[in-house]
């Protein structure tokens, strides 16, 4: 049988990437198309949804023209995209105004009025804290950058648009609408609307009390599905534009933060990854719902069913380096009204560094650590975590007559890394342990110098992924196998080969411990015990130059995680093994749940062992 592929689409702030990803998780081909960002006075940041679609079509057609695979070998399309941007669309699915970017802060006054109160904590009314945190695990951010804030801003500043809006959609949901004609979102993508009850990760739903508190109409929000759901097939018009078959399935997908967590290989509880792209975050899956109001951090529903993901973000990381490059290259020193956070050829922080970026970073290599006292604070668009402040601003400090371009570049690299250390300290306290080693992903992770700076500043081992600039593309494709196999769609294997150390019917490799049933089952994609098959890591030791050796397909596991899922492959056409993986304490689970018979190529077997204890619970 000819190799089959998933067309993975990743819409970032600066560019859209289209990739053909095999069922073993290998990226066979990749194309990128830039998208502009319009920065407005008063904290505005907008993008044109038509630019997103045009970039999607251009990148996809260019990718398919390379002849890697014909349309008959593309089994599905799966989208991931920037999160917490808002598109207001009419009944026909057409945008009613530009999309409001996740960088936009114009909804801050609306959130302040919504969440304030006469008796407040950190600016939030105590009654509002009780309502939102108890049910969602968080509360609308006062910076005004959440999806809810965008909708409230539209209601205040553009009342006609608000009244005419049929649905308010996330970027990936808008792309899915263009692909299939379906108005839908996913459980984890809707989180930052702050109107869902997230207490049971298997039963996330719109909450009438939260809708009433936010003043939103349920009818203007999309129906919710799992990230693994098949929305439908390509619309004939969309298929023609993309050069694909109308029979091609479209999977709901997940936002970029969630997809990157999977693409990094850190799919077990407390397996951390640090993303360095336009923005930056340090995250890991956890088995509990928790909120840190002081540091603007919470665990939210993950794309993996039944799991939560530590959510935080630092607004500008690679964007600082790109902005410095533009200022050094433009003699006028002016920032254009419409910015593309990538170079004119479409290479962004999440792509192969063009020659000019390589030369820029090489300037920093000749500057000693510490940049001879030059300090850069990377708050070019405010900050979210560990302190939420949309008005804080960054800059260079301690400039002297000895300062060169190399000093400026190295100070930016170090300033972004030091900001990540500030965040890491808060995240460590949040999860109750030191997160190490850290998988470094995103376009910034392509630089060996930056990897070493991160290792030194964080004082912990850093693993540089083999393809760090495209974590979300392969990370979004694991949604496909479990949802297509039992729907009569083309069958395929898991996103990665079943690992010989996992459990191909020969016993489970997890520590046994006390086999009490945990309230938090661990779900993992098969074979991803560490990193996707075919990937490697380069380990960088703190305080040195890095070992500069590849550890293909393996990374240290987390010995403290004492439970997990094991997987069994189907032998021939015999279906799932009746007794699961054969390990004591293993309970077979059909895929999908409740199916009379399981036709999946990979069968899920969940081993219940000693449960993970929430920090502070003994």
Residue pairs with C-beta under 8 A, 6 or more apart in sequence:
2 73
3 22
3 23
3 69
3 73
4 22
4 23
4 73
4 74
4 75
4 490
4 492
5 20
5 21
5 22
5 23
5 28
5 68
5 69
5 73
5 74
5 75
6 20
6 21
6 22
6 23
6 74
6 75
6 76
6 77
6 78
6 477
6 480
7 18
7 19
7 20
7 60
7 63
7 74
7 76
7 77
7 78
7 244
7 248
8 18
8 19
8 20
8 21
8 78
8 80
8 472
8 473
8 474
8 476
8 477
9 16
9 17
9 18
9 19
9 56
9 60
9 77
9 78
9 79
9 80
9 81
9 175
10 16
10 17
10 18
10 19
10 79
10 80
10 81
10 256
10 259
10 350
10 470
10 472
10 473
10 476
11 35
11 52
11 55
11 56
11 79
11 80
11 81
11 82
11 171
11 172
11 175
12 35
12 81
12 82
12 256
12 277
12 278
12 348
12 350
13 35
13 37
13 47
13 82
13 101
13 102
13 103
13 278
13 279
13 341
14 34
14 35
14 37
14 278
14 322
14 340
14 341
14 342
14 348
14 349
14 350
15 32
15 33
15 34
15 35
15 55
15 342
15 346
15 347
15 348
15 350
15 351
16 32
16 33
16 35
16 52
16 55
16 56
16 59
17 30
17 31
17 32
17 59
17 350
17 351
17 470
17 472
17 473
18 30
18 31
18 32
18 33
18 56
18 59
18 60
18 62
18 63
19 27
19 28
19 29
19 30
19 31
19 63
19 470
19 473
19 474
20 27
20 28
20 29
20 30
20 63
20 68
20 69
20 74
21 27
21 28
21 473
21 474
21 477
22 28
23 481
23 492
23 493
23 494
23 495
24 493
24 495
24 496
24 497
24 533
24 534
25 474
25 477
25 495
25 496
25 532
25 533
25 534
25 535
26 474
26 533
26 534
27 467
27 470
27 473
27 474
28 68
28 69
29 63
29 66
29 68
30 63
30 470
30 473
31 59
31 60
31 62
31 63
31 66
32 59
32 342
32 346
32 347
32 348
32 351
33 55
33 56
33 58
33 59
33 62
33 346
34 55
34 340
34 342
34 343
34 344
34 345
34 346
34 348
35 47
35 51
35 52
35 55
35 340
36 47
36 48
36 51
36 338
36 339
36 340
37 45
37 46
37 47
37 101
37 103
37 338
37 339
37 340
37 341
38 44
38 45
38 46
38 47
38 48
38 98
38 337
38 338
38 339
39 45
39 335
39 337
39 338
39 339
40 46
42 106
43 104
43 105
43 106
43 108
43 144
43 390
44 104
44 106
45 100
45 101
45 102
45 103
45 104
46 98
46 99
46 100
46 101
46 104
47 85
47 98
47 99
47 101
48 95
48 98
48 99
49 87
49 95
49 98
49 99
49 171
49 174
50 95
52 99
52 171
52 174
52 175
53 175
53 178
56 175
56 178
56 242
57 241
57 242
60 242
60 243
60 244
61 241
61 242
61 243
64 71
64 242
64 243
64 244
65 243
71 243
71 244
71 245
71 248
72 245
74 244
74 245
74 248
75 248
75 249
75 480
75 484
75 489
75 490
75 492
76 230
76 248
76 249
76 250
76 251
76 480
76 484
76 489
77 179
77 234
77 244
77 248
77 249
77 250
77 251
78 250
78 251
78 253
78 476
78 477
78 479
78 480
79 172
79 175
79 176
79 179
79 250
79 253
79 476
80 172
80 253
80 254
80 255
80 256
80 258
80 259
80 472
80 473
80 475
80 476
81 170
81 171
81 172
81 175
81 253
81 255
81 256
82 101
82 102
82 171
82 255
82 256
83 102
83 170
83 171
83 189
83 192
83 255
83 256
83 257
84 102
84 145
84 146
84 147
84 150
84 170
84 192
85 99
85 100
85 101
85 102
85 147
85 150
85 170
85 171
86 99
86 100
86 147
86 150
86 151
86 154
86 168
86 169
86 170
87 95
87 99
87 168
87 169
87 170
87 171
87 173
87 174
88 95
88 96
88 97
88 154
88 161
88 162
88 165
88 167
88 168
89 95
89 96
89 165
89 166
89 167
89 168
89 169
89 174
89 177
89 183
90 96
90 164
90 165
90 166
91 166
93 177
93 178
93 181
93 183
95 174
96 161
96 164
96 165
97 154
97 158
97 161
99 171
99 174
100 106
100 150
100 153
100 154
102 145
103 145
103 315
103 381
104 144
104 145
104 150
104 153
105 143
105 144
105 145
105 382
105 390
106 144
106 153
106 157
107 144
107 145
107 146
107 148
107 149
107 150
107 151
107 152
107 153
108 142
108 143
108 144
108 149
108 390
109 144
110 144
110 149
110 152
110 153
110 155
110 156
111 140
111 141
111 142
111 144
111 146
111 148
111 149
111 152
112 123
112 142
114 128
114 140
114 152
114 213
114 214
114 215
115 123
115 124
115 125
115 128
115 132
115 139
115 140
115 142
116 123
116 124
116 125
116 128
117 124
117 125
117 126
117 127
117 128
118 125
119 125
119 126
120 126
121 129
121 293
122 293
122 294
123 142
124 139
124 142
124 293
128 139
128 213
129 139
129 293
131 209
131 210
131 213
132 138
132 139
132 140
132 194
132 210
132 213
133 139
133 291
133 293
134 199
135 197
135 198
135 199
135 207
135 209
135 210
136 191
136 194
136 196
136 197
136 198
136 210
137 198
137 199
137 289
137 290
137 291
137 298
137 299
137 300
137 308
138 191
138 194
138 291
138 298
138 300
138 311
139 194
139 291
139 293
140 146
140 148
140 149
140 194
140 214
141 149
141 296
141 384
141 388
142 388
143 149
143 382
143 384
143 388
143 389
143 390
144 153
144 390
145 384
145 390
146 192
146 193
146 194
147 168
147 170
147 192
147 193
148 192
148 193
148 194
148 195
148 214
148 216
150 168
151 162
151 168
151 193
151 216
152 214
152 215
154 161
154 162
154 165
154 168
155 162
155 215
165 220
166 183
166 220
167 183
167 220
167 221
167 222
168 193
168 220
168 221
169 177
169 183
169 185
169 222
170 185
170 189
170 190
170 255
172 189
172 253
172 254
172 255
173 183
173 184
173 185
173 186
173 189
173 222
176 182
176 184
176 231
176 250
176 252
176 253
177 183
178 238
179 231
179 234
179 235
179 238
179 250
180 231
180 232
180 233
180 234
180 235
180 238
180 250
181 232
181 235
182 231
182 232
183 222
183 223
184 222
184 223
184 224
184 225
184 229
184 231
184 252
185 221
185 222
185 223
185 224
185 225
185 252
186 224
186 225
186 226
186 227
186 229
186 252
186 253
186 254
186 303
187 196
187 204
187 224
187 225
187 226
187 227
187 301
188 227
188 254
188 255
188 258
188 300
188 301
188 302
188 303
188 309
189 227
189 254
189 255
189 258
190 196
190 221
190 222
190 224
191 198
191 300
191 301
191 311
193 214
193 216
193 221
194 210
194 214
195 206
195 207
195 210
195 211
195 214
195 216
195 221
196 204
196 205
196 206
196 207
196 210
196 224
197 204
197 205
197 206
197 207
197 210
198 204
198 289
198 300
198 301
199 289
201 289
201 301
201 302
201 305
201 306
201 307
201 308
202 305
202 306
204 224
204 301
205 224
206 218
206 221
206 224
208 218
211 217
211 218
225 231
225 252
226 252
226 305
226 483
227 251
227 252
227 253
227 254
227 258
227 303
227 479
228 251
228 252
228 305
228 479
228 480
228 482
228 483
229 251
229 252
229 483
230 249
230 250
230 251
230 252
230 483
230 484
230 487
230 489
231 250
231 251
231 252
232 249
232 250
233 246
233 247
233 248
233 249
233 250
234 242
234 244
234 245
234 246
234 247
234 248
234 250
235 246
236 246
239 245
239 246
239 248
249 480
249 484
249 489
251 479
251 480
251 483
251 484
252 479
253 259
253 476
253 479
254 303
254 476
254 479
256 472
257 275
257 281
257 283
257 309
257 311
257 313
258 302
258 303
258 309
259 303
259 471
259 472
259 473
259 475
259 476
260 273
260 275
260 441
260 442
260 471
260 472
260 475
261 267
261 273
261 283
261 284
261 285
261 302
261 303
261 309
261 475
262 303
262 304
262 475
262 476
262 478
262 525
262 528
263 441
263 470
263 471
263 472
263 473
263 474
263 475
263 476
263 532
264 273
264 275
264 439
264 441
264 465
264 471
264 475
264 531
265 271
265 273
265 439
265 465
265 528
265 530
265 531
265 532
265 535
265 555
266 272
266 273
266 284
266 285
266 439
267 285
267 304
267 524
267 525
267 528
268 285
268 522
268 524
268 529
268 557
268 558
268 561
268 564
269 284
269 285
269 286
269 287
269 307
269 522
269 558
269 561
269 612
270 284
270 285
270 286
270 431
270 433
270 435
270 558
270 560
270 561
271 284
271 285
271 439
271 558
272 282
272 283
272 284
272 427
272 435
272 436
272 437
272 438
272 439
273 282
273 283
273 284
273 438
273 439
273 440
273 441
273 471
274 280
274 281
274 282
274 420
274 438
274 439
274 440
274 441
274 454
274 462
275 281
275 282
275 283
275 441
275 442
275 471
276 317
276 318
276 349
276 416
276 420
276 440
276 441
276 442
276 443
276 444
276 445
276 450
276 454
277 317
277 318
277 348
277 349
277 350
277 442
277 443
277 444
278 316
278 317
278 318
278 319
278 322
278 341
278 348
278 349
278 350
279 313
279 314
279 315
279 316
279 317
279 318
279 319
280 313
280 314
280 317
280 318
280 416
280 419
280 420
280 423
280 442
280 444
281 311
281 312
281 313
281 314
281 423
282 310
282 312
282 420
282 423
282 424
282 427
282 435
282 438
283 309
283 310
283 311
283 312
283 427
284 309
284 310
284 427
284 431
284 435
285 302
285 304
285 307
285 308
285 309
285 310
286 299
286 307
286 308
286 309
286 310
286 431
287 307
287 308
287 518
287 520
287 522
287 612
287 614
288 299
288 308
288 520
288 614
289 299
289 308
290 298
290 299
290 308
290 430
290 614
291 297
291 298
291 299
292 298
292 426
292 429
292 430
295 312
295 385
295 386
295 387
295 426
295 430
296 312
296 384
296 385
296 386
296 387
296 388
297 310
297 311
297 312
297 385
297 386
297 426
297 427
297 430
298 310
298 311
299 308
299 309
299 310
299 311
300 308
300 309
300 311
301 307
301 308
301 309
302 308
302 309
303 309
303 479
304 523
304 524
305 523
306 520
306 521
306 523
307 520
307 522
307 523
310 427
310 430
310 431
312 384
312 385
312 386
312 423
312 426
312 427
313 384
313 385
314 378
314 383
314 384
314 385
314 419
314 420
314 423
315 379
315 380
315 381
315 382
315 383
315 384
316 323
316 378
316 379
316 380
316 381
316 394
317 349
317 378
317 416
317 419
317 420
317 442
317 444
318 348
318 349
318 416
318 442
318 443
318 444
319 341
319 349
319 380
319 381
320 376
320 378
320 380
320 394
320 412
320 415
320 416
321 349
321 357
321 360
321 409
321 412
321 413
321 416
321 444
322 341
322 342
322 348
322 349
323 335
323 380
324 360
324 408
324 409
324 412
325 356
325 357
325 360
326 335
327 333
327 335
328 360
328 405
328 408
329 356
341 348
341 349
342 348
342 349
342 351
343 354
343 356
343 357
345 354
347 353
347 354
347 357
348 443
349 442
349 443
349 444
349 469
350 442
350 443
350 469
350 470
351 443
351 469
352 446
352 469
353 361
353 443
353 446
353 447
360 409
361 409
361 413
361 447
361 449
361 450
363 404
363 405
363 406
363 409
363 410
364 406
364 409
364 410
364 413
364 449
365 406
365 449
366 406
367 404
367 406
367 407
367 409
367 410
369 414
369 453
369 456
370 414
371 407
371 410
371 411
371 414
372 402
372 407
373 398
373 400
374 396
374 397
374 398
374 399
374 400
374 403
374 407
374 408
374 410
374 411
375 396
375 397
375 398
375 411
375 415
376 394
376 395
376 396
376 397
376 408
376 411
376 412
376 414
376 415
376 416
377 394
377 395
377 397
377 415
377 419
378 394
378 412
378 415
378 416
378 419
379 389
379 392
379 393
379 394
380 393
380 394
382 389
382 390
382 391
382 392
382 393
383 389
383 390
383 392
385 423
385 426
386 422
386 423
386 425
386 426
394 415
396 408
396 411
413 447
413 449
413 450
413 453
414 453
414 457
416 444
417 450
417 453
417 454
417 457
417 458
418 457
420 454
420 457
420 458
421 457
421 458
424 435
424 458
427 435
428 434
428 435
431 615
432 615
432 616
433 560
433 615
434 460
435 460
436 460
436 461
437 460
437 461
437 462
437 463
437 539
437 555
437 556
438 454
438 458
438 460
438 461
438 462
438 463
439 463
439 465
439 531
439 537
439 555
440 451
440 454
440 462
440 463
440 464
440 465
440 468
441 465
441 468
441 469
441 471
442 468
442 469
442 471
443 468
443 469
444 450
445 451
445 464
445 465
445 468
445 469
446 468
446 469
448 464
448 538
448 546
451 462
451 464
451 538
451 540
451 546
452 540
452 544
452 545
452 546
454 462
454 540
455 461
455 462
455 540
455 541
455 542
455 543
455 544
455 546
456 542
456 543
458 542
459 542
459 543
460 542
461 539
461 540
461 541
461 542
462 539
462 540
463 537
463 538
463 539
463 540
463 551
463 555
464 537
464 538
464 539
464 540
465 471
465 531
465 535
465 536
465 537
466 534
466 535
466 536
466 537
466 550
467 535
474 495
474 532
477 495
478 494
478 495
478 525
480 492
480 495
481 492
481 493
481 494
481 495
481 600
481 601
481 602
482 591
482 592
482 600
482 602
482 604
483 592
484 490
484 491
484 492
485 491
485 492
485 591
485 599
485 600
485 601
486 591
486 592
486 595
486 598
486 599
486 600
491 599
491 600
491 601
492 601
493 601
493 602
494 525
494 526
494 527
494 567
494 601
494 602
495 525
495 526
495 527
495 528
495 532
496 525
496 526
496 527
496 528
496 532
496 533
497 527
497 533
498 504
498 526
498 527
498 567
498 569
498 602
499 526
499 527
499 528
499 529
501 509
501 529
502 509
502 526
502 527
502 529
502 566
502 567
503 509
503 566
503 567
503 568
503 581
503 582
503 583
503 605
504 567
504 568
504 569
504 581
505 568
505 569
505 571
505 577
505 581
505 582
506 582
507 581
507 582
507 583
508 566
508 581
508 582
508 583
508 586
508 607
509 566
510 562
510 563
510 564
510 566
510 583
510 607
510 609
511 562
511 609
511 610
512 584
512 585
512 609
513 562
513 563
513 609
513 610
514 609
514 610
515 584
515 585
515 608
515 609
515 610
516 608
516 610
516 611
517 608
517 611
518 563
518 608
518 609
518 610
518 611
518 612
519 611
520 611
520 612
521 565
521 606
521 608
522 561
522 563
522 564
522 565
522 606
523 565
523 604
523 606
524 564
524 565
524 567
526 567
526 569
526 602
527 533
527 567
529 557
530 553
530 554
530 555
530 557
531 537
531 553
531 554
531 555
533 553
534 553
535 552
535 553
536 550
536 551
536 552
536 553
537 550
537 551
537 555
538 546
538 547
538 548
538 549
538 550
538 551
539 546
539 547
539 549
539 551
540 546
540 547
541 547
560 612
561 612
562 609
562 610
562 611
562 612
563 607
563 608
563 609
563 610
563 611
563 612
564 607
564 609
565 604
565 605
565 606
565 607
566 581
566 583
566 586
566 605
566 606
566 607
567 581
567 602
567 603
567 604
567 605
568 576
568 577
568 580
568 581
568 582
568 602
568 603
568 605
569 601
569 602
569 603
570 576
570 600
570 601
570 602
570 603
571 577
575 597
575 598
575 599
576 588
576 590
576 591
576 598
576 600
576 603
577 588
577 603
578 588
579 586
579 588
580 586
580 587
580 588
580 603
580 605
581 605
581 607
583 605
583 607
585 607
585 608
585 609
586 605
586 606
586 607
587 605
587 606
587 607
587 608
588 603
588 604
588 605
589 603
589 604
589 605
589 606
590 597
590 598
590 603
591 598
591 600
591 602
591 603
591 604
